[in-house]
Amino acid sequence: MKKFLVAMALTASLAGAKDMTGRLGLGSSTTLGGVTGLAIQYQVSKLMTVEPILGFHMDDNATIFSLGLTGFLNLADMENANLLVGLGLSLENNGDLDNPMRMAVSIPIRPVVFFNDRISAHLSTGLNIEFMQAGNDPAVGDFENQTIIDLEGHLFGGAGMTFYF
């Protein structure tokens, strides 16, 4: 195992980093807090990326609006991959005063793979803390304010693709 980690570290240090500084990306992403939608990625510097996400869903019972914002720091970069860690905020409200608003704060870990200079894909996992307002949800009945702490360890804690301009 030690040999593998040393080999990975040497490979990362010898390869040219995927520097997307100043590039704007448009795609789809999911936060650990559950916001899925249109994502705009902007790499502020070689070390920092900002990603707002806007989600909208309509069905017969509700209209759900959601917003996510995550800032990422680049921990490791290789020729065609980066490893990011971030701090994110997710908000979701369906517009019905009887149903709860959800807010989540997350610390995602995100490996990003670049297929070329324009397209990337990512998966995320990490720590997610969710806060829910008291309300009446027909699916679960009445409930009080609650806080849920969750370690998102499944494969698709968050996933997405981005096209860079």
RANORDA-V252179 format. One record per backbone hydrogen bond with DSSP energy under -0.5 kcal/mol. NH is the residue of the N-H (numbers start at 0). CO is the residue of the C=O. E is the energy in kcal/mol with one decimal. If there is no record, write none. Layout:
<<NH/CO/E> <NH/CO/E>>
This chain:
<<4/0/-2.3> <5/1/-2.4> <6/2/-2.5> <7/3/-2.4> <8/4/-2.3> <9/5/-2.6> <10/6/-2.4> <11/7/-2.5> <12/8/-2.0> <13/9/-1.9> <14/10/-2.0> <17/77/-1.1> <18/16/-1.3> <19/17/-0.7> <21/42/-3.0> <22/19/-2.4> <24/40/-3.4> <25/162/-2.8> <26/38/-2.4> <27/160/-1.8> <28/36/-1.8> <30/34/-2.4> <33/30/-1.6> <35/33/-0.6> <36/28/-2.0> <37/53/-1.9> <38/26/-2.9> <39/51/-2.2> <40/24/-2.4> <40/38/-0.5> <41/49/-2.5> <42/22/-1.7> <43/41/-1.0> <43/47/-1.0> <44/47/-1.7> <48/71/-2.2> <49/41/-2.7> <50/69/-2.7> <51/39/-1.1> <52/67/-3.0> <53/37/-2.4> <54/65/-2.8> <56/63/-2.2> <58/61/-2.3> <62/93/-1.0> <63/56/-3.3> <63/61/-0.5> <64/62/-0.5> <64/92/-2.5> <65/54/-2.4> <66/90/-2.8> <67/52/-2.6> <68/88/-2.4> <69/50/-1.8> <70/86/-2.2> <71/48/-3.5> <72/84/-3.3> <73/46/-2.4> <74/72/-0.8> <74/82/-2.6> <75/82/-1.4> <77/80/-3.6> <81/111/-2.0> <82/75/-3.0> <83/81/-0.5> <83/109/-2.8> <84/72/-2.1> <85/107/-2.3> <86/70/-2.0> <87/105/-2.9> <88/68/-2.5> <89/103/-2.7> <90/66/-3.1> <91/101/-2.3> <92/64/-2.5> <96/94/-0.6> <98/95/-1.6> <101/91/-2.6> <102/130/-2.7> <103/89/-2.4> <104/128/-2.8> <105/87/-2.1> <106/126/-2.9> <108/124/-3.8> <109/83/-2.9> <110/122/-0.7> <111/81/-3.0> <112/120/-2.8> <113/79/-2.9> <114/112/-0.6> <114/118/-2.3> <115/118/-1.2> <119/161/-2.2> <120/112/-2.3> <121/159/-2.4> <122/110/-1.3> <123/157/-2.6> <124/108/-1.9> <125/151/-1.5> <126/106/-1.6> <127/149/-3.0> <128/104/-3.0> <129/127/-0.5> <129/147/-3.6> <130/102/-4.0> <131/145/-2.5> <132/100/-1.8> <134/142/-1.2> <135/97/-3.7> <136/134/-0.5> <136/140/-1.4> <137/135/-0.6> <139/136/-1.1> <140/136/-3.0> <142/134/-1.6> <145/131/-1.6> <147/129/-3.0> <149/127/-3.5> <149/147/-0.5> <151/125/-2.4> <151/149/-0.8> <152/150/-1.3> <156/123/-0.7> <156/153/-1.2> <157/123/-0.9> <159/121/-1.9> <160/27/-1.5> <161/119/-2.4> <162/25/-2.5> <163/117/-3.2> <164/23/-2.9>>
